[in-house]
Amino acid sequence: MSSPALQNTLALAGRLLLAWLFLPAGIGKLLGGYSGTVSYIASKGLPMPEAGAALAIAVEVLGGIALVLGWGTRGASLALALFTLVAGVIFHNWWAMPAEAQMLQKIIFNEHIAIVGGLLVLAAFGPGGYSVEGRRPVRS
């Protein structure tokens, strides 16, 4: 499992699978779900829901593109990890919900935490050789 080609292939697959989550979500918010996103943010009592929706779109789309390309990967991974953690705590706070809603929200919250873990690993080890960054030396 230590061959560079296999490691680079797995890193590329991991980046693409993580981007699969963020890029369509951001594009969907941008192309048709913006008002629903604003309403959902407002329903949680957060200030400036329009700005929050715009920020979510920017993080998801730009972060997703960065993951696909393997460019600015560490920064994008950290930004997406923070975004995902905050979204999990605010929007899937199962501990503050009625008992009948807790199971599904706990599953979604735990998925958010697992995604954060994957993003932190990507931030720690970088995008691999099959990336824009892999074509040039990366400074530590």
N, C-alpha and C positions, 0 to 999 in steps of 0.2 A: 504493500500500500504506500510505499514511500517513493514511487517513481514520480519524477516531476510532471510527466504528461498526465498521469492519473490525478495527481493533486491539482493541477491546473484545470483539468476537465471537471473535477468535483467542485472546485471553487466557482467556475463559470456556471455550472448547474445550480449551485446554491444561490448565486447572485440573481440568476434569472428567475428562480422560484420565489425568492423574496420580492423581487420587482413585480412578479405576477400579482401579488397582493396589493401593492401600493399604486402602481401606475394605472390600472383600470379604475381603482377607487377614485383617484384624483381626477382622471379624465371624465368619469361619470358625474362627479360633482360639478365639474366645469361645464359640461355639455347639456346637462338636463336636471341635475339634482341640486343645484345651488340653493334654490329657495327652500327646499326640504332640509338641506344641511343647516341653513341659517335657522330655520324653525326648531330643529332638533337641538342645536346649540343653545338657543334662547330658552328652550324648555328646561334646560338644566340650570337656568339662572345665571349663566355666564355673561359678563359684560361684552359689548361690541360683537355680537354674533356674526355680523357681516365680515368684520376683520378676521374673526376666528375661522370662518369658512374659507376666506381667501388664503389665510395662512395654511390651513389644512391642504388646500389644493396645491399650493406652491411646494409644500414639503413632500407631499405624495408624488406629484408629477416630477419635480426636479430630482428628488431623491431616487425615485424609480428609474429615471433616465440614467442617473449617475451609476446605479447598480448595474444596469444593462451594459453600459459602456465600460465599467470598471475605471471610472475617472472620478477623482475626489471621493473615493470609496470610503475611506475611514471617516471623513467628516460627514458624508451623507449617511453612513451607517449609524453614527452617533446621533445625528439629528433625527433620523427615523426611529431610533431606539427611544429617545426622549419623548418624541411625539406619541409613539405607541404606548409607552408607560403612562403618560398623562391621560391619553384617551381611555385606556383601560380603567384607570382609577376614577375618572370623572363619569364615563358613560356606561361602565359595566360594574358599578359598585354594588355587587351582589349582597354584601353585608348590610346594606341599608335598605334592602328591598323586602317586600312581603315574601313569606316563605314559599308561596307558589311560583314566584318569579326567580327565586335564587338559583335553582339548578342550572338553567340555561345561561344566566348571566355569569355564574361562577365558571362554567366551561369556557365562555367567551373571554372572561378575564384571564383565566389560566392560559389560553391560547395567546393572548397578548403578551403575557410574561415569557412564554416560550419563544415567541418571535423576537422579543427584546434580547433574549439570550443568544439567538442566532445572529442577530445584528451586532452584538458585542463581540462575538467570535470573529465575525467578518472585520470589524474595526481593529481587532487585535492582530489578525494575521494577514490582512490585506486581500486584494481581489484575485490574486493568482496571476500567472503568466499570460493567460488569454484575456487580456484587458488592455485598455489604453495605458494604464500605469505600468503594466507588465512589459511594455515595449520600451520603457526608459527606466533608468535607476530611480528608485524611490528613496527619499531621504528619511531616516529614522528620527 
